[in-house]
Amino acid sequence: MSETLAPVRPGKLIINGEAVDAASGRTFETRNPATEERITTIAEAGAEDVDRAVRAARAAFDDGPWGRMRPAERARLLHKLGDLVLANADELARLETMDNGKPIFESRQIDVGMVAGCFHYFSGWASKLSGDTTSVNPSFFTYTLREPLGVVGAIIPWNFPMIMVGWKAAPALAAGNTVVLKPAAETPLTAIRLGELALEAGIPPGVLNIVPGRGTVAGEALVRHPKVDKISFTGSTEVGQHIMRTAADTVKKVTLELGGKSPNIVFADADLDAALRGATTGIFYGKGEVCAAGSRLLVERSVYDEFVGKLAERAKKTAPGDPMDPKTRLGALVNEKQMGVVLGWIETGVKEGAKLVAGGQRQPVNGKGTFVQATVLADVQNSMRVAQEEIFGPVLAVIPFEGVDDAVAKANDVFFGLASGVWTRDVKKAHVVSRRLRAGTVWVNMYNYYDPGMPFGGYKGSGFGRDLGADCLHEYTQIKSVWLNLE
Ligand code: NDP
C-alpha cells in the first residue's frame, strides 16, 4: 500500500461516459475530517447537469446498449466491475478513509469487499430474472414478464459512501435499469472512482452516471425529474419524508432506508463476554455513524451492574486514533457539524438523568480532527430522548430490563425498526424474541453482519423497501401481464 495518495485529482461529474465539469463551472471542496485538510475540489452538479445525466441514462435504457443487451453480457460486465473494485482496493479504501474519517481497517477489510461482493452477487441475478406462465383459461396463453423500471435515481449518504454505490447500483443495473447516482457532498470521492471503474469494466456510457452536488439542488432535481422512474434513498428521516412527498408529483416509485435506534438485548443467560464484544462493536464500529448501530443496549437487571462496569472499561480502551493507522478502531466523525450534534446529545443525556460512565468528550488526534470518545450513558430510561432519537455517533444508551416481555416491550417502544440484536444461550428464547421484535433485521449472538445475499431494510419509521438479497430485485423490476388469445 502506498503511503500517500496526494494530491487527489479534482473530482468531475461522470455523465454519459465522460468526466466533465458542471455546466455552471461550480466546484466545492471535500475535506479530511481527521486532519482538517482540504483533499481536493469536486465539480458541483446543478439541475442542468442532472438533466443531462438523466437524458443519458434514459437513452442508454430506451434506445441504447443496456436495455437491449443480453443479460449474460450485463452479468459479465458487472462481474468485471466487482473484479476491478478488488484490483483497486487499496486506493478505494484510502480515498474512503480520507473523505469520511473511518478507520482504514474498516474501509480496506470490510467496505471494499462488500462493494465487490455486491457487483459479483448481483451479476449472477442478471441472467436469472424471469416471469411465469400462468393457466387462467385454456383459450388464452398468459404469462408475465419481469422488466426493469427504467432510470433509477440513487441518493446516498456519507456514512458508507462506497458501500452504498454497491447496494444501490449493483441490483438496479443487474435488473437492466440505468442509474444516476448522487453521492453525499461530504464524501463524493469513491463514488466518482467507482463510476470511472464502471467505464473501465466496459459498462457503456450513460448506464451509471455520478452527479456529486448538494442534496437541495442536485438531489432535489433528481427527485423532481419526470424522466426518472424511481428514487432509491438512504439517509435521514426528514429528507426521506420530503423525497416521498416530492416524488408523489411524478408518481415515482420510492425506496427509503432511514435511520434507526436499534435495540441490542443482552439476557442474563448469554455468553456475557461475547455479548460485551457485540455491544461495543455494535455501537463503536463505523464511529456509530451507522443506521443499524446497536445504540440502545438493553441489559437484564440481574447482570446489569457487572455488565455496565465491564462495558465502561472496554469503552475507555477504545480510544480514537489516526484513521490511516491499521490498528485504529475508532475514527473521526464525518465533519464538525456532526461532532457538534453528537456532543450535544451527550449533554442532553446527562441533563435527562443518564449516568456518563465512559467518554463524553471530544478527543483530537495529533491535535486535530472531529474525534469523539467512545461514550456510554448508563441508567437510561426508554422514554428519554437519548433512548428514542438517532444520535449517529459513538454514544451508547444502556437501559435495564426484567424478563422477556419487558425486553420486547422496551425494544419495540420506539419510532424506528431497522435492526436489533439478541444475546442468549436459550435457543427457544432466541427464536421467540426474534419473532416479536419489530425490526427488519435480527442478529442473534452477533451484531452488524451484512452480506449481499441477505435483505436489509426497515420496519416502521425506518422506511420501506429492501436493499440487498434477492428480495431487493423487486424494488428494481416490475411485472407485465401478457394475454394472448388462442381462439
Ligand atoms: P441527509 O438525509 O441530509 O443526506 C442523505 C442524502 O440526501 C445526501 O446525499 C444529501 O445530500 C441528500 N439530500 C439532502 N437533502 C435533499 C433533498 N431535499 N432532496 C434530495 N436529496 C437530498 O443526511 P445528513 O447528511 O444531513 O445526516 C443527518 C442525519 O441523518 C444524521 O445525523 C443521521 O441521524 C441521519 N442519517 C442516516 C443515515 C442512514 O444510513 N439511514 C445516513 C446518513 C444520515 P448532501 O450531499 O447535500 O448532504
Residues whose N, C-alpha, C, O or C-beta is under 5 A from the ligand:
A	BS01	NDP	I155 I156 P157 W158 N159 K182 P183 A184 A185 E186 G213 R214 G215 T216 G219 E220 T234 G235 S236 V239 E257 L258 G259 C291 E390 I391 F392
